[in-house]
Amino acid sequence: MKTETKAVDIDRDKGDFAYPEVHVRDAGRGLSEKTIHYISDVKEDPDWVREFRLRGLKTFLEKPLPTHWASKDLEAIDFDKIRYYLSPGTGAKRSWEEVPDDIKRTFERLGIPEQERKFLAGVEAQFDSEAVYSNIKKAVGEQGVIFVGSTEGLKNHPEIFRKWFGKVIPIGDNKFSALNSAVFSGGSFIWRQSETSASGLLPDQRRELRAIRAHADHCR
């Protein structure tokens, strides 16, 4: 029996805007080995990550679109018109006040409320291909949880990062997982030891740690 789905009523005008952008780094349109090498060079990837990206590209080119479980609308995507890496060339900031005004203006235009902005103080905000804001709460780290941006995780915890990277959704799962494997950037890296304790934390901090534990366990 075929089930009909109804379109979700979304106020698309909220996201229908554009501001002038200045990008220091731009991989250009289209996807090829040249694109992969550009991203790896900019991010200073170790050799194994570059090879991982190239395997992702090869798999992406070989895999069909998953129209057997997703919409036929996927066939309208022109992958050669997409820019797979854009960056303003600035590192992630530890204070919201340090984030460039043009980027903050985008968050304001999207209607992110004050409470959600406060929540961003505990995670990362990403703009284009890189994190622009990163301020992971100190209490989490004090309890033995590593919760950092993926770039920082790869740089400072390479053995742990490599062991668990790409394990939840592998390269070959589908065409889009392969695409993500090829051009990924930004994101978060979470790891905890099994004996991590929530003792000594305030109630809000305990809830935060429990949420991170659940996410970390899911990602293993």
MODAQUI-V214953 format. One record per run of one state. SS is the DSSP state (hx for helix, st for strand, lp for the rest). FROM is the first residue (numbers start at 1). TO is the last residue. If there is no record, write none. Layout:
ss: {SS | SS}
from: {FROM | FROM}
to: {TO | TO}
This chain:
ss: {lp | hx | lp | st | lp | st | lp | hx | lp | hx | lp | hx | lp | hx | lp | st | lp | st | lp | st | lp | hx | lp | hx | lp | hx | lp | st | lp | st | lp | hx | lp | st | hx | lp | hx | lp | hx | lp | hx | lp | st | lp | hx | lp}
from: {1 | 12 | 16 | 25 | 27 | 29 | 30 | 33 | 44 | 47 | 63 | 72 | 77 | 79 | 82 | 83 | 84 | 86 | 88 | 93 | 94 | 96 | 99 | 101 | 110 | 114 | 123 | 124 | 128 | 130 | 135 | 138 | 143 | 145 | 150 | 157 | 158 | 165 | 171 | 174 | 175 | 184 | 188 | 193 | 203 | 220}
to: {11 | 15 | 24 | 26 | 28 | 29 | 32 | 43 | 46 | 62 | 71 | 76 | 78 | 81 | 82 | 83 | 85 | 87 | 92 | 93 | 95 | 98 | 100 | 109 | 113 | 122 | 123 | 127 | 129 | 134 | 137 | 142 | 144 | 149 | 156 | 157 | 164 | 170 | 173 | 174 | 183 | 187 | 192 | 202 | 219 | 220}
